[in-house]
Amino acid sequence: MDISSLRGKYVYLERLLPGHRENIRPLAKDERIWEYNKGLLINDRYDQLFDIYFYTALDVKSMGGQQTFVIRQTSDSSVIGMTRLYEINPKERTALIGYTWYIPSVWGKVHNKECKLVLLQYIFEELQFNRAEFRVAHQNIRSQKAVEKIGAIKEGILRKHGYRNDGSIRHTVIYSIIDDEWPVVKENLVRLITESKND
């Protein structure tokens, strides 16, 4: 599976390429983005850590054949974040959505909702998969609420599931949407997007 782009009305997702690196580097250098998951540490090693992060995201052979995207807003084509499809399993017809972040100026707006709509449409309507999964850091209540708002079901918590980059313990909250639920979830997402644009 090699997707070059996925497009909505307000955002479009463009497959991550080496040429995106220096555009993304300054955008990701914001402690607010990494407050809960510590995906990057904003310190004197930031550039080194960012390069590791970026080239890991580029590696399509890792994490179950991941596809990493930059997220652009359609109004001006500016980059506003990144996201990934990973652990893509055609045999079991499952995929995970995650490693998603946005610049703070678009938090709470239409962008994340439409990004999820575009990705979920791809998973359920094009790939015809049975399940989409989200894994959220237990400290990240804001992201948990966002996933719950779109209609994902909380399945449980993987306790002491690993370590964050700052060395602290990570517990992981598991959410899912299955194909039977997708029509209702899609309707809800479309409504949320409409409401966001009317705010």
Steps between C-alpha positions, in 0.01 A plus 500: 500500500647833395267801526627824352225724638158509665285811462211667680343842475708665773809277524695271277752236595819472299738205533809595699810551285860591586443849364247574774762479775608864532145630465384282788803546729405848633128416516562202727724700734220588741484341845120522505479240221702242694381577854330163552658246266859632503539395135763772477692674777558871452851541636854558373486165316182590311652499150655156552181361652289653224712335230456160667125562530471615139694215342314246713174645367632471143579128532207324330636159601465567872193483722304266277557682174419848629388785279589841643338822380547870541169675558440818298210739519342551160454876540872574460671155475696569819615203709312479829604157629572134436317166535554131421322183404697212650478133595308460175387137484316404178457141618323598822356815336615735774702822520604754760481878473744693714818701548279797421591854598398851397639845551312655795336772290264241344418307819126460551417607145372304200835357390535195726138398450533504121838328512340215694207491255734470201711226663200302624329522161816356348516217756133400486387599151807444283692229685178342631667433836312385809672707767681829559686543826636800692757486780518804727739582784317475832611853596352650184143566609447753219575238232290239678202736502553577130503130408192434714320796342524351152343178627789263570443241774741478793609138535743521788842608622831324439671562834873571510501451124840662453707810553474850364809674365554681830525165680159512667261203493237493226154352541306476172125549462351289217205620288345347191238546231373194313336480161151445649533834679649694212176636345396661831854622573524650151169682542620634835832616354329680213275677754797597718684640198195707402463630855870586519477711186195683637668595831 
